[in-house]
Amino acid sequence: MPELPEVEGVVRELSPASKGRTISEVKVSDVIRSSKELGKEAIVKGKTLEDFIEELSQMTIMDITRRSKYIYFHLKKAGQPHLLVSHLGMSGAWFVVDSLDEVTERKFRNHIHVIFKMEDGGMLVYSDIRRFGELRLLGKEEDYSPLLKMAPEPFSEEAIDHFLTMASTPKYARKPIKEVIMDGHVISGCGNIYATEALFRMKIHPNRTTERISAKRKKELFKAIVETLQESIDAGGSSISDYRNINGEAGTMQTRLKMYGKKVCSQCGSSTKSLKIAGRTSVYCPKCQR
């Protein structure tokens, strides 16, 4: 699943390629239509397809920003602001193209589900192989309350105090530290990959309960998380599976990972072990991480 660095990479390329352009027409796949007919909500959430298509038509993209793992399309129509919120799920990807043939990887081209045709020509295309992503059209952020419960951005001044406060509450104190730092209410945007890497940097066992880590170590861990996220942003993110930027290019952070997906510890040469924490496979070194 794309985490904060991957989403940041998409936004940094998507914004200049889309900003100021007006959507002339919206098309959705038969898969989405069938899902809606069955009473499900594949990708397009919270609105009927008719309303989604009609409301987005003639909207101008004013800006594109990131909040945690979400992409925010700031839109305007007839002077009124709107917000299209995109989550990439497990395998979502955006492409800015003139022709669908420019989506060169077949696995993405075969799973195009939403096409925004632009007034000035070209298209903004959303592909999602596993269909766990979402597009949610709102008037404003406050219209969807889960967005308001996200932790502060990890690079903000208030983020570390928020983390320390939340980590000390009864809800989180007795949970494994790996589970806590992957919780978006505690730290925004840190998922399995970067939680694994940060804990390895700090030599902390992922199953150690949060209350058994000193305040000093928690501060150091938070700093390691931020440094890991920033390193990945600088490297264009990790293309472990299906992550691509808007040009279909892969990131390079996967070549720098020290523990995620590894069979052997890069520090001591011991065989790594894994366990399930919060439903995710957690790889660690039994010798280095305590």
ZILIN-V451049 format. One record per residue. N is the residue number from 1. RES is the residue in one letter. PHI is phi in radians with two decimals (NA if undefined). PSI is psi in whole degrees, -180 to 180 (none if undefined). D_LAST is the distance of its C-alpha to the last C-alpha in Angstrom with 2 decimals. Layout:
BEGIN
N&RES&PHI&PSI&D_LAST ; N&RES&PHI&PSI&D_LAST
END
This chain:
BEGIN
1&M&NA&128&26.90 ; 2&P&-0.99&134&27.87 ; 3&E&-1.87&-171&25.68 ; 4&L&-0.88&-48&26.84 ; 5&P&-1.08&-39&27.35 ; 6&E&-1.17&-42&29.37 ; 7&V&-1.16&-39&31.48 ; 8&E&-1.06&-41&32.06 ; 9&G&-1.10&-40&33.32 ; 10&V&-1.10&-46&35.71 ; 11&V&-1.10&-42&37.03 ; 12&R&-1.09&-28&37.67 ; 13&E&-1.66&-33&39.91 ; 14&L&-1.22&-38&41.31 ; 15&S&-1.07&-56&42.58 ; 16&P&-1.14&-25&45.02 ; 17&A&-1.43&-14&46.19 ; 18&S&-2.17&-22&47.03 ; 19&K&-1.04&131&47.76 ; 20&G&1.53&-5&51.40 ; 21&R&-1.59&151&52.20 ; 22&T&-1.94&135&53.84 ; 23&I&-1.41&122&53.12 ; 24&S&-1.68&-28&56.42 ; 25&E&-2.74&146&55.36 ; 26&V&-2.13&131&52.39 ; 27&K&-2.16&141&52.03 ; 28&V&-2.16&155&49.56 ; 29&S&-1.29&162&48.98 ; 30&D&-1.11&-29&50.56 ; 31&V&-1.10&-44&47.12 ; 32&I&-1.15&-42&46.56 ; 33&R&-1.08&-44&50.10 ; 34&S&-1.10&-39&49.67 ; 35&S&-1.08&-45&46.46 ; 36&K&-1.10&-40&48.31 ; 37&E&-1.11&-29&51.21 ; 38&L&-1.53&5&48.92 ; 39&G&1.41&14&47.64 ; 40&K&-1.80&175&44.24 ; 41&E&-2.32&80&42.91 ; 42&A&-1.41&116&41.69 ; 43&I&1.23&-62&40.72 ; 44&V&-1.42&113&43.55 ; 45&K&-1.95&146&42.49 ; 46&G&1.42&-6&44.49 ; 47&K&-2.48&156&47.94 ; 48&T&-1.19&156&50.56 ; 49&L&-1.08&-36&50.93 ; 50&E&-1.07&-46&54.39 ; 51&D&-1.18&-41&53.21 ; 52&F&-1.02&-48&50.27 ; 53&I&-1.19&-45&52.68 ; 54&E&-1.17&-42&55.49 ; 55&E&-1.23&-36&53.49 ; 56&L&-1.30&-25&51.65 ; 57&S&-1.05&130&54.93 ; 58&Q&1.29&13&56.20 ; 59&M&-1.43&142&53.02 ; 60&T&-1.80&135&52.22 ; 61&I&-1.41&110&48.68 ; 62&M&-1.50&-34&48.44 ; 63&D&-2.91&161&44.81 ; 64&I&-2.34&125&41.48 ; 65&T&-2.30&172&38.22 ; 66&R&-2.02&141&34.61 ; 67&R&-2.34&111&32.87 ; 68&S&0.99&-120&29.22 ; 69&K&-1.73&12&29.56 ; 70&Y&-1.80&148&33.28 ; 71&I&-1.80&127&36.32 ; 72&Y&-1.85&117&39.11 ; 73&F&-1.64&111&42.65 ; 74&H&-1.54&114&44.86 ; 75&L&-2.04&162&48.30 ; 76&K&-2.53&140&51.79 ; 77&K&-2.55&125&54.91 ; 78&A&0.92&39&58.24 ; 79&G&1.41&-4&56.65 ; 80&Q&-1.77&132&54.03 ; 81&P&-1.35&148&50.27 ; 82&H&-2.47&164&48.05 ; 83&L&-2.36&120&44.39 ; 84&L&-1.77&118&43.20 ; 85&V&-1.79&126&39.48 ; 86&S&-2.08&129&37.83 ; 87&H&-2.05&133&34.46 ; 88&L&-1.40&-8&33.75 ; 89&G&1.01&-135&31.91 ; 90&M&-1.55&-30&30.47 ; 91&S&-2.56&23&33.19 ; 92&G&-1.28&151&35.65 ; 93&A&-2.68&143&37.34 ; 94&W&-1.86&144&40.21 ; 95&F&-2.35&137&42.95 ; 96&V&-1.89&111&45.87 ; 97&V&-2.45&164&48.68 ; 98&D&-1.66&-25&52.44 ; 99&S&-2.50&147&52.43 ; 100&L&-1.11&-21&50.06 ; 101&D&-1.13&-19&50.49 ; 102&E&-1.31&-14&48.35 ; 103&V&-1.42&90&45.31 ; 104&T&-1.32&-31&44.98 ; 105&E&-1.36&123&42.10 ; 106&R&-1.02&-39&43.71 ; 107&K&-1.09&-30&40.74 ; 108&F&-1.46&-41&41.04 ; 109&R&-1.11&-33&44.85 ; 110&N&-1.37&-8&45.11 ; 111&H&-2.24&39&43.09 ; 112&I&-1.35&126&44.75 ; 113&H&-2.06&-24&45.13 ; 114&V&-2.42&132&46.38 ; 115&I&-2.18&122&48.76 ; 116&F&-1.75&109&49.93 ; 117&K&-1.40&135&53.16 ; 118&M&-1.73&147&53.82 ; 119&E&-1.07&-32&57.21 ; 120&D&-1.61&13&57.28 ; 121&G&1.68&160&56.44 ; 122&G&1.46&177&53.22 ; 123&M&-2.49&152&50.49 ; 124&L&-1.94&118&47.06 ; 125&V&-2.07&134&45.43 ; 126&Y&-1.96&122&42.46 ; 127&S&-2.01&144&41.12 ; 128&D&-2.65&105&38.51 ; 129&I&-1.11&-44&37.88 ; 130&R&-1.75&-8&36.01 ; 131&R&1.10&33&37.74 ; 132&F&-1.66&-5&34.74 ; 133&G&-1.34&178&35.63 ; 134&E&-2.62&152&38.02 ; 135&L&-2.22&123&40.90 ; 136&R&-2.29&115&41.91 ; 137&L&-1.60&122&45.02 ; 138&L&-2.18&166&45.16 ; 139&G&-1.36&-42&47.46 ; 140&K&-2.72&167&44.60 ; 141&E&-0.98&-38&40.87 ; 142&E&-1.13&-14&41.62 ; 143&D&-1.29&-11&43.31 ; 144&Y&-2.30&98&40.02 ; 145&S&-1.01&-33&37.89 ; 146&P&-1.00&-28&34.45 ; 147&L&-1.17&-28&34.68 ; 148&L&-1.40&-11&34.98 ; 149&K&-1.66&0&31.71 ; 150&M&-1.21&148&29.52 ; 151&A&-1.15&161&27.28 ; 152&P&-1.03&157&28.70 ; 153&E&-1.01&136&28.35 ; 154&P&-1.07&-20&25.06 ; 155&F&-1.54&-3&27.28 ; 156&S&-1.46&160&29.39 ; 157&E&-1.13&-35&29.41 ; 158&E&-1.44&-8&28.81 ; 159&A&-1.15&-42&25.74 ; 160&I&-1.19&-40&23.07 ; 161&D&-1.14&-38&24.82 ; 162&H&-1.08&-45&25.12 ; 163&F&-1.07&-49&21.42 ; 164&L&-1.11&-39&20.59 ; 165&T&-1.17&-48&23.41 ; 166&M&-1.12&-41&22.61 ; 167&A&-1.13&-23&18.90 ; 168&S&-1.62&-4&20.14 ; 169&T&-1.31&154&22.75 ; 170&P&-0.96&-31&22.71 ; 171&K&-1.10&-34&22.73 ; 172&Y&-1.97&-21&19.31 ; 173&A&-1.03&-35&17.51 ; 174&R&-1.74&8&16.44 ; 175&K&-1.58&157&15.69 ; 176&P&-1.04&140&12.50 ; 177&I&-1.04&-34&11.98 ; 178&K&-1.07&-44&12.88 ; 179&E&-1.11&-39&16.05 ; 180&V&-1.15&-45&16.92 ; 181&I&-1.36&-13&16.96 ; 182&M&-1.54&-7&18.94 ; 183&D&-1.40&120&21.45 ; 184&G&-1.16&-13&24.51 ; 185&H&-1.41&-16&25.51 ; 186&V&-1.77&-51&22.46 ; 187&I&-2.35&131&22.25 ; 188&S&-1.41&129&25.08 ; 189&G&1.50&0&24.77 ; 190&C&-1.71&109&21.05 ; 191&G&-1.83&-156&20.62 ; 192&N&-1.08&-42&18.44 ; 193&I&-1.08&-54&18.88 ; 194&Y&-1.43&-23&18.10 ; 195&A&-1.15&-43&15.31 ; 196&T&-1.03&-46&13.56 ; 197&E&-1.16&-44&14.55 ; 198&A&-1.16&-41&13.72 ; 199&L&-1.15&-36&10.09 ; 200&F&-1.17&-42&9.89 ; 201&R&-1.00&-38&11.97 ; 202&M&-1.58&-3&9.78 ; 203&K&1.04&39&6.52 ; 204&I&-1.88&130&5.32 ; 205&H&-1.15&133&4.68 ; 206&P&-1.14&-21&8.46 ; 207&N&-1.64&0&9.07 ; 208&R&-1.13&133&7.68 ; 209&T&-1.20&147&11.20 ; 210&T&-1.05&-37&12.79 ; 211&E&-1.19&-15&14.23 ; 212&R&-1.63&13&11.05 ; 213&I&-2.03&128&10.75 ; 214&S&-1.15&160&13.55 ; 215&A&-1.04&-38&16.59 ; 216&K&-1.10&-45&16.24 ; 217&R&-1.19&-35&12.84 ; 218&K&-1.11&-41&14.42 ; 219&K&-1.11&-42&17.37 ; 220&E&-1.14&-38&15.57 ; 221&L&-1.12&-43&13.88 ; 222&F&-1.06&-42&17.42 ; 223&K&-1.08&-39&18.87 ; 224&A&-1.15&-37&16.63 ; 225&I&-1.11&-48&17.79 ; 226&V&-1.08&-43&21.35 ; 227&E&-1.12&-39&21.25 ; 228&T&-1.16&-44&19.99 ; 229&L&-1.08&-43&22.73 ; 230&Q&-1.17&-41&25.31 ; 231&E&-1.04&-41&24.57 ; 232&S&-1.20&-39&25.13 ; 233&I&-1.00&-46&28.29 ; 234&D&-1.12&-27&29.58 ; 235&A&-1.62&3&28.99 ; 236&G&1.43&16&30.83 ; 237&G&1.48&178&27.92 ; 238&S&-1.88&120&26.34 ; 239&S&-1.68&75&28.88 ; 240&I&-1.31&-42&26.66 ; 241&S&-2.32&-87&29.40 ; 242&D&-1.96&10&32.32 ; 243&Y&-1.28&131&31.78 ; 244&R&-2.48&152&34.80 ; 245&N&-1.46&-174&36.41 ; 246&I&-1.21&-14&40.03 ; 247&N&-1.70&8&41.42 ; 248&G&1.36&13&39.43 ; 249&E&-1.57&149&37.30 ; 250&A&-1.57&155&33.64 ; 251&G&-1.45&180&30.94 ; 252&T&-2.17&2&29.06 ; 253&M&-1.09&-27&25.49 ; 254&Q&-1.04&-24&24.51 ; 255&T&-1.37&-12&25.19 ; 256&R&-1.83&-5&22.62 ; 257&L&-1.16&137&19.61 ; 258&K&-1.76&-23&16.69 ; 259&M&-2.33&-38&14.60 ; 260&Y&-1.01&123&16.77 ; 261&G&1.29&9&18.79 ; 262&K&-1.57&148&17.66 ; 263&K&-1.66&-24&17.86 ; 264&V&-2.28&138&16.56 ; 265&C&-1.16&131&13.91 ; 266&S&-1.29&-14&16.12 ; 267&Q&-1.65&-48&14.27 ; 268&C&-2.01&-10&13.86 ; 269&G&1.44&3&16.07 ; 270&S&-1.28&155&13.98 ; 271&S&-1.20&136&14.96 ; 272&T&-1.40&165&12.96 ; 273&K&-2.18&168&12.61 ; 274&S&-2.50&154&13.71 ; 275&L&-2.61&164&14.26 ; 276&K&-1.59&127&16.63 ; 277&I&-2.31&123&15.80 ; 278&A&0.94&38&19.01 ; 279&G&1.37&2&20.95 ; 280&R&-1.99&146&19.24 ; 281&T&-1.30&124&17.50 ; 282&S&-1.94&113&13.92 ; 283&V&-1.62&139&13.01 ; 284&Y&-2.71&165&9.61 ; 285&C&-1.72&119&8.65 ; 286&P&-1.18&-18&7.10 ; 287&K&-1.58&-45&7.33 ; 288&C&-1.43&-33&6.52 ; 289&Q&-1.81&121&3.80 ; 290&R&-2.13&none&0.00
END
